[in-house]
Amino acid sequence: QMLPVLKEAGVVDAGGQGLLFFLEGIVEGLAEHKDIELDTYIDHVVSRDEARVRKDIEIEFQYCTELLIKGSNNTDLEDIRSHLGPLGDSMLVVGDEDIIKVHIHSNHPGKVLETCLQWGDLSDIKINNMLEEAHEHLNNWDNQMSDPEPEPLKKIGLVAVGVGQGIVEILNSLGVDIVVEGGQTMNPSTEDLLNACNSVQAESIIILPNNSNIIMAAQQVKHLIDNDKEVVVVPTKSVMQAITALIAFDAEGDVNDVAEAMTAEIEQVKYAEITHAVRDSSINGLEIHAGDVIGIIGGKISLVADTPEEALLKAIEEMIDEDSELITFFYGDQVTEEEANEITEQINEKFSDYEIEVHYGGQPHYSYWVAVE
């Protein structure tokens, strides 16, 4: 039994084969009490057959297309989504009246750009051929076997803390270089953040801690980094704040000016987290029992509900004010797509005057994360 790609190439798993030789040697040594010659099992060296490991890669939408739309006064984000939706998948459209970030996988990036022109000027356009990148990764064996050349340093790199498949994909799509796994129940250490910053090939690094408990650890990285990199922390307390802050990210700007602009953006975001209480408590006038559904608004336990969906609706209602325009929520790994669709319909019905955006976050422990801007 072999992995298909190894079988096709006519090679074996070196680690697995080595372990097999090791065990066979032990058996022969114990059973027959004889010495094992070093070259007993070395018959020949198998050469790699690069042509035989080429695999057909199926990618439905070939081009990863990213851009910013500027000068888009009073643009309806839902209108943009409805126009771009038929052109691909993995779509993300976020922003405000000044700037909008667009990410989509499409077979027609030109149509994406042409469509977006109707809402404003385009900038920071990036189009990557994902099929070409996948083939290079699988088939460029010589480069994989040799020491890779160091990547050229970019001006500013991004490190963020996050958890959940959907959350990680969204952060990466918005330009984050490394997402360090961590959340409320598993805070990364200063060393974890330091290692991530050292791994990013950039002159300066911006860290998005995305949790109030991680901000101090992130601040310590500035004093521990062992090279000339400058590290700046944008004190995000949630992933929702980070996503909004990333709209203001300028990869070619001065790192301190960029961090200041990103920090200003997070002040515009109200956010809440829906989860279950782990113990009995009495806080903020609420009697809470272990297992109750609670809503945490801006880091404070603010409500108790019978279901996560009820808590989500209550939290949105408490956060909305006359300046609110957009409601974005992320559903966790314990929420089914059907349940997410049902609550989306309820939110659309109850808050019909606002733009609604829903994403799979995949975050553990939290049924929903929601932001109001």
C-alpha positions, 0 to 999 in steps of 0.5 A: 500500500503506497500513496498514489503520487509515490507509486506513480513516481516509483519511489517510496516514503523515505521515512517509512522505508527507513523505519521498516529497515530499522524494525527488520534489523531488530528482528533479525538481530534478536532472532538470529543473533547475527550482525547486520551489515550496513549495506544489507538493504541498500540495493540501489538509489531510485531516481525521481521521475518528475514527469510521472508525478505531474497531476491534473489539478482541477480548479473551478475558478483559476484567477485570484483577483484582489483590488480596492475601489476608491471614491465610491460614495454611497455605494451599496456593497450588496449591489457589488456582490450581486454583480460579482457573484456570477463571476466566481466564488470565494468572494469577499466585499468589505469597506465603507464610503471611502474605500472598498476591498474586493476579493474573488476567485474568477475565470474572467478577472478582466470582467471583474475589473470592468464591472468594478469600474462603475463604482469608482477608481481601481487600485492595488490590483492583484491577479494570481494564476492559482492553477499555475501556482499549484503546478509549480508547487507539485512539479518543480522538484528541483527547486524543492530539493535545493535550498530556496533563494531568500524572498525579497523583503517587502515593506510591511508584513502582517501577522494576525491571531485567528482560529477557524478555517474560514477566519484564516482564509479571510485574513489571508485573502486580505493580505495577512502573511501569517495567521497564528492560531489562537483564541479565547481558550488558547492564547498564543505566547510571545514566542509564537508571535515572535517566530511568526514575525521572524518568518515574514520577509518584510522590513516592518511587521504589523501585528493584529492580536485580535484579543485583549488578552494577547495585546501585551504579549504582542507588545513584547515582540517589539523588544525581543525581535533579533533583527532590524525589523520594526514591529508595530501593534494595532490593538485589535480585540477581535477578528471583526476589528481586524477585518475592518482595519485591514481595509486601511492597510497600505503595503507601501506606506510608512508603517507607523502611519499605516498602523495609525490609520488602521487603529482609527478604523477599529474604533468604528466597529462594534462587535459581539461574540455569542457563546455558552457560559462555562460556569455559574456567575452573577455579572452586570446584573445578570444571573448566569448558569453554566451552559446558558447562551450569553452575548459578549458585546465589546468584551463585556457580558451583556445578555443571556438568551435561550438559543445562540440565534436569539442572542445574536439578534439581541446583540445586533439590536443593542449595537445598532444606532443611527450611524450603522450601515453594515451587519457582518456575522461569522458562524462557527464550527458548531453551526450548520449551513442550514442554521446559518441560512435560517438566521440570515433570513431572520436578520434580513427580515428584522434589519431590512434597512441594513446591508447584511454579510455572512461568512463561514468562520469555523471558529470553535466555542463561539456560535457567532461573531458579529460586527456592526459598522 
